[in-house]
């Protein structure tokens, strides 16, 4: 506790760090202001009823930072940017040139890669905005629009998503932490009062054990995410001795830390995006005036809405994306090459290819633990929903998982800034 208060004191005393945190709060406040500005002509009662009966839109509302529930000008949130990032990550597997840009060109390559993702998010925002307007028009939430009004609304919605993406980049550059993750986190926190109200209004004395169970699962998820996020597998590293003149350099021993969960919360976000995108398309197709197409889309939607199928797909996607993202962001070959160039080696392992294989083998094993853990934690709230029948539990569990990971990452970056100031 004393250590925490000392760090808090350092944060408030350091002008640069204080300004960075204040900048983050200003941007998040601006985002919340944008999230309550609705597009014109909305049936509020119909909108609330539509959201209360649709878990798909409830999950998608997480990515919009709460803007979708108000049909605000930032209703798409950062979802187009996340989708664009997923597409770019998948393309690195098929394109050696893109993979080289991301992994071998360092910080400059990552900036170029992020720029491609941002450019790709613009057409995705236009397509998603158009699909949502048509879907909500069919549901009677948005009135029938003429061609000019439809194009105007789609452009406004896409512009809102691009603006939000830009605000996220500003947080990353001039604030502290990952801007996109913090925007999602702000939307989750802003939605807590509505979730609590929903649970209070539907409260029944007989459901007290269920609520206690939900609290227990929430604490379990929080503790588990913290433990696994902080867990490391150290690989011992020794630097060879070198004699230069009358001095001896090297000979020291250190270690290479491999995190059990290298991917963080990214697999959860990727898996949800992949699950939500087909549902959005199928919901749109279901309104087409063709009995054959409608019957097929309704059948597939019925399969996806089955609790067991949804939980199985969710677990599988989280598991696969954990391995996928780890493979894209962590390259054992480059680590082994850098160690060899700096005169370092793993005791008992030959430098070069053998070191790369050794690191890769350990990474595969510990990633298995991280992937299974993330998958289980992701579907636990779905199990709670199946038992209790309360939709908010499934949405709240996913939101909690994302929120805890974002807070851990933010605390780590603040501590890094404090350490820099101390030096």
ABEGO torsion letter per residue (X at the ends): XAAAAAAAAAAAABAAAAAAAAAAAAAAAAAAAAAABBBBGBBAAAAAAAAAABAAAAAAAAAAGGAAAAGBAAAAEAAAAAAAAAAAAAAAAABAAAAAAAAAAEAAAAAAAAAAAAAAAAAAAAAAAAAAAAAAAAAGABBBBBAAAAAAAAAAAAAAAAAAAAAAAAAAAABBEBAAAAAAAAAAAAAAAAAAAAAAAABBAAAAAAAAAAAAAAAAAAAAAAAAAABBBBBBBBBBBBBBEABBBEGBBBBBBBBABAAEAAAAAAAAAAAAAAAAAAAAAAABBBAAAAAAAAAAAAAAABAAAAAAAAAAAAAAAAAAAAAAABBAAAAAAAAAAAGBBBBGBBBEAAAAAAAAAAAAAAAAAAAAAAAAAAAAAAAAAAAAGBAAAAAAAAAAAAAAAAAAAAAAAAAAAAAAAAX
